[in-house]
Amino acid sequence: MSYKVMAACVQSCRTKSASIKPISFHLNGSLVGGPSLCQLMVDDVWCTIQEEARTEAEEEPFLRKHYYDLVLCHATLESALSAHLASKLAVPTVLPSCALQELISSVLTKDPNIRRALRCDLRAAKGRDPACAKMAHCFLYYKGFQALQVHRVAHRLWTEGRRATALLLQSRTSEVLAVDIHPGARIGAGVLLEHATGVVIGETTVVGDDVSILHGVTLGGTGKEGGDRHPKIGDGVLLGAGTKILGNVRIGEGTKIGAGSVVLKVVPPRTTAVGNPATLVNGKENRTGHIVDHTSCSNYAN
């Protein structure tokens, strides 16, 4: 298949120039006028993804149509993301891709906080996941990133009172991507769900910014309480694979929880906790070796 991509606006994106030209694609020998990469404002993340896709499409003929359909033919990151997520979650004849795409796109369009957060999530994957060589790979293939973006849409619907639709998105994400995040959970920006399989996050959970969560993590309840019953995770926390944090307990900012740990009590900031039940192994906040048991988390992280 004859295919050539000409990206005249890559340098403009990098320099934040106001003069941005459209892309033209030669596909199957015919010229197709592509949209501008960056409209209204320069979008460095989207420009990077398109440049990465263009380069790989030129290097690997097998991927040319793949990258064209999923990245290069779209004008914006939101357009590409809506189409990509919809294609994954759709159910033929029951939940059509076009309807899902319209739903996701409508939420992304009206919520600037989601648009900012998804770009922070892409930067987080590139910056904190050693296996992530390119943001385009995260966008296309990393189910943790994809599940998180569906959750952001579902959470917006949940807060608007469209709870049945939000739960539908949660259900499909759990079925397709093996990640179960209740739409009521509040999650910050720059979050990395690495590998992501088996992650479960309960309804009243709050997760701060720049948090890294590995596979098999549960942020759940104890089964003994109702209401606000799930963990509150501070900024910059690392939750190792298989970690279980149960109940309305606060994990302080900058904390690391070792793989396989079970945490039932509050962990102070900038400490490391490991084991079942978890105990502290270092940190300035508490040198007793035991996790302090505070009961009030109600004022933490809006």
C-alpha positions in Angstrom: 0.0 0.0 0.0 1.4 3.4 -1.0 1.4 5.7 2.0 3.2 9.0 2.8 2.7 11.4 5.6 3.8 15.0 5.5 3.7 16.7 8.9 4.4 20.4 8.3 3.3 21.5 11.8 5.6 19.5 14.0 8.2 22.2 14.4 5.5 24.8 14.9 4.1 22.7 17.8 7.5 22.5 19.4 8.1 26.3 19.2 4.5 27.2 20.0 4.1 29.1 16.8 0.7 30.5 15.9 1.0 29.5 12.2 0.0 25.9 12.0 -0.5 24.1 8.7 -2.6 21.0 8.0 -1.3 17.6 7.3 -1.7 15.8 4.0 -1.8 12.1 3.7 -1.2 9.9 0.6 -3.2 6.8 1.2 -3.6 4.2 -1.5 -2.2 6.7 -4.0 -4.8 9.4 -3.3 -4.3 12.7 -1.5 -6.4 13.2 1.6 -6.5 16.6 3.2 -5.8 16.1 6.9 -6.9 18.4 9.7 -4.5 20.7 11.6 -2.7 19.0 14.5 -3.3 21.9 16.9 -6.3 24.0 16.7 -6.9 27.2 18.8 -3.9 26.5 21.0 -0.7 24.5 20.7 -1.0 21.0 22.2 2.4 19.6 22.8 1.2 16.2 24.0 -1.0 15.7 20.9 1.7 16.9 18.6 4.2 14.5 20.2 1.8 11.6 19.8 1.2 12.4 16.1 4.9 12.8 15.4 5.6 9.4 17.0 2.8 7.8 15.0 4.0 9.4 11.8 7.5 8.1 12.4 6.5 4.6 13.2 4.1 4.5 10.2 6.9 5.4 7.9 9.2 2.8 9.5 6.7 -0.1 9.6 4.4 -0.5 6.6 2.2 -3.0 8.5 1.2 -0.2 10.9 0.4 2.5 8.4 -3.3 2.2 8.3 -3.5 1.4 12.0 -1.8 4.7 12.9 -3.7 6.6 10.3 -7.1 5.5 11.5 -6.4 5.8 15.3 -4.1 8.9 15.3 -3.2 10.7 12.2 -6.7 11.3 10.8 -7.9 13.0 13.9 -7.7 16.8 14.6 -7.4 16.6 18.4 -6.4 14.2 21.2 -10.0 14.3 22.4 -11.4 13.2 19.0 -8.9 10.3 18.8 -9.4 9.2 22.4 -13.2 9.2 22.0 -13.1 7.0 18.9 -10.4 4.7 20.4 -12.3 4.1 23.7 -15.6 3.7 22.0 -14.3 1.0 19.7 -13.0 -0.9 22.7 -16.2 -0.7 24.8 -18.8 -1.1 22.0 -21.1 -4.1 21.9 -22.5 -4.7 18.3 -26.2 -3.9 17.9 -26.6 -3.3 21.7 -24.0 -0.5 22.5 -22.9 0.9 19.1 -19.5 2.5 18.8 -20.9 5.7 17.3 -23.1 6.4 20.2 -20.3 5.7 22.7 -18.0 8.0 20.8 -20.5 10.8 20.8 -21.1 10.4 24.6 -17.4 10.4 25.5 -16.6 13.3 23.1 -19.4 15.4 24.6 -18.0 15.0 28.1 -14.4 15.7 27.1 -15.5 18.7 25.1 -17.2 20.4 28.1 -14.8 19.5 30.9 -11.3 21.2 30.8 -10.3 19.4 33.9 -10.5 16.0 32.2 -8.6 17.3 29.2 -5.8 18.6 31.4 -5.7 15.4 33.5 -5.5 13.0 30.6 -2.5 14.9 29.3 -0.9 14.7 32.7 -1.6 11.0 32.7 0.2 10.6 29.4 3.2 12.5 30.7 3.2 10.4 33.8 3.4 7.2 31.8 6.2 8.5 29.7 8.1 9.8 32.7 7.5 7.1 35.3 7.1 3.9 33.4 10.5 2.6 32.2 8.7 0.4 29.6 6.9 3.4 28.0 9.1 4.5 25.2 6.5 6.8 23.6 3.3 8.5 24.6 1.7 7.1 21.4 2.2 3.6 22.8 0.5 4.6 26.1 -2.4 6.1 24.2 -2.9 3.1 21.9 -2.0 0.1 24.0 -1.9 0.8 27.8 -5.1 -0.4 29.3 -4.4 1.4 32.6 -4.4 4.7 30.8 -7.5 3.8 28.8 -9.4 2.6 31.9 -8.5 5.8 33.7 -9.9 8.0 30.9 -13.2 6.0 30.8 -13.4 6.5 34.5 -12.9 10.3 34.2 -15.9 10.4 31.8 -18.0 8.1 34.0 -17.2 10.2 37.1 -18.4 13.3 35.3 -21.6 11.6 34.4 -21.9 10.3 38.0 -21.7 13.8 39.4 -24.3 15.0 36.9 -26.8 12.4 38.2 -26.5 10.2 35.1 -25.6 7.3 37.3 -27.0 4.5 35.2 -24.8 5.5 32.2 -21.8 5.9 34.5 -22.3 2.4 35.8 -22.6 1.1 32.3 -19.2 2.5 31.4 -17.7 1.1 34.6 -19.1 -2.4 33.8 -17.8 -2.4 30.2 -14.4 -1.2 31.4 -14.2 -4.0 33.9 -15.3 -6.6 31.4 -12.9 -5.4 28.6 -9.9 -4.0 30.5 -10.0 -5.9 33.8 -9.9 -2.7 35.8 -12.9 -1.9 38.1 -13.1 1.8 39.2 -16.4 2.9 40.7 -17.6 6.1 39.0 -18.0 7.8 42.4 -14.2 7.6 43.1 -12.3 10.9 42.8 -8.9 10.6 41.0 -6.3 13.3 40.5 -4.1 14.1 37.5 -0.8 12.5 36.5 -1.9 9.1 37.7 -0.2 6.0 36.4 -2.0 2.6 36.4 0.9 0.4 35.5 -0.1 -3.0 34.0 -3.4 -2.3 35.7 -5.0 -5.8 35.6 -7.0 -6.5 38.7 -7.1 -2.9 40.0 -10.2 -2.2 42.1 -11.1 1.2 43.4 -14.2 1.8 45.6 -16.9 4.4 45.5 -15.6 6.9 48.1 -11.9 6.5 47.4 -9.9 9.7 46.8 -6.6 9.5 44.9 -4.3 12.5 44.7 -2.0 13.8 41.9 1.0 12.0 40.6 0.1 8.6 42.2 1.5 5.3 40.8 -0.7 2.2 41.2 0.5 -1.2 40.1 -1.5 -4.3 39.1 -3.7 -6.1 41.6 -4.2 -3.1 43.9 -7.4 -2.9 45.9 -8.6 0.4 47.4 -11.7 -1.0 49.1 -13.8 -1.1 52.2 -13.6 -3.4 55.2 -17.2 -4.6 54.9 -17.9 -3.3 58.3 -19.0 0.2 57.6 -21.0 2.3 55.2 -20.9 5.8 53.9 -17.4 7.2 53.4 -15.6 3.9 53.7 -12.7 3.9 51.3 -9.0 5.0 51.4 -7.7 8.5 50.8 -4.4 8.4 48.9 -2.1 11.5 49.0 -0.1 13.0 46.2 3.0 11.2 45.0 2.1 7.9 46.6 3.4 4.6 45.1 1.2 1.5 45.7 3.1 -1.8 44.9 1.6 -4.7 43.1 -1.1 -6.6 45.1 -1.4 -3.9 47.8 -4.7 -3.9 49.7 -5.7 -0.7 51.5 -9.0 -1.2 53.2 -11.3 1.3 55.0 -11.4 5.1 55.3 -7.7 5.5 56.1 -5.3 8.1 54.8 -2.1 7.3 53.1 0.1 10.4 53.4 1.8 12.1 50.5 5.0 10.7 49.1 4.4 7.3 50.8 5.5 3.9 49.4 3.5 0.8 50.1 5.4 -2.4 49.4 4.0 -5.1 47.1 1.5 -7.5 48.7 1.0 -5.3 51.8 -2.3 -5.0 53.6 -3.0 -1.6 55.1 -5.8 -1.0 57.6 -4.6 2.1 59.4 -3.3 5.5 58.5 0.2 5.8 57.1 2.2 9.0 57.7 3.6 11.1 54.8 7.0 10.2 53.2 7.3 6.8 54.8 7.5 3.2 53.5 5.1 0.5 54.8 5.3 -3.2 54.0 3.8 -6.5 55.2 0.5 -8.0 56.4 -0.4 -6.2 58.5 1.7 -3.3 57.2 4.4 -1.8 59.4 6.7 1.1 58.7 10.3 0.5 57.7 11.6 4.1 57.5 10.5 7.7 57.5 10.7 10.7 59.8 7.1 11.0 60.7 6.9 7.9 63.0 10.0 5.9 64.2 8.1 3.4 66.3 7.7 0.9 63.5 4.0 0.9 63.8 1.4 2.7 61.7 -0.4 5.3 63.7 -4.1 4.9 64.0 -5.9 8.2 63.2 -9.6 8.1 62.7 -10.5 11.4 60.9 -10.0 11.5 57.2 -13.0 13.7 56.5 -11.0 16.8 55.7 -8.6 15.2 53.3 -8.5 15.8 49.5 -11.5 17.3 48.0 
